[in-house]
Amino acid sequence: MINTEDLTVREVRAVGALAEMRALQLDVLGDHLRLGKSQTYVVVRKLASAGLIHHPLLSVQAGAKWVVPTPAAVAWMLGWRAGDWRPTPLSAEHCRAVAQTRVALGAYASHAWMSERVMRHQTPGPGRYPYDGRLILTDWQCVAVKVDTTRYLTPEDFTHRLHTIYYQARRDQCVKVLYVCGGYIRPESATEIATQVSRYGADLDFMAVSLDALLAQHRGMRQPDGGLVLAMRHRATGGPH
């Protein structure tokens, strides 16, 4: 049984983010809500007492603990019954990277980001959606965001992946593919291969950035490709903030 009567707007936003992203680590949830550590714990304790998250929090290898919504919380927020998903050592790194990317792009609100969970529900199919999130810009155009944390990827595998992303992004009426490199493939290699296969996505712009640069830009640090990321973030959020 869940109790949603006394939730604040911020607490409802927290449940929404958790439901959309499947789960969030404490530090990333704090970044999403733009709260400090102690304030984030206050929110989490409230959600736990309301029956909206699993308690105790989940530990997956090293790092911050995971805040996982209950199936009842997901159903209340998203409108459908989902499985009781938990991060595993295999999925945790990618799940964290996608959540960090969303925050770094300033897509805090549900109307600014369509999560992989929501996209897969709307378009049922085997496995995960071809990309990890749809960034919805202020002019309502959409960017397909793929966050790659693969430890090894051959050029052939990457080319096949890119074909699949292009195909789905075009069907979803996206105008751009943003490829966030957090694993083996580097932005320069991704851009080179994307240029070679551009005839399959000639109507889509392609941009590759490193996850480290994206996060550094979010923290206000300067990186070689940070200007491109900042421009994307400004367009996503309607200007600097």
Disulfide bonds with the S-S distance in Angstrom:
none
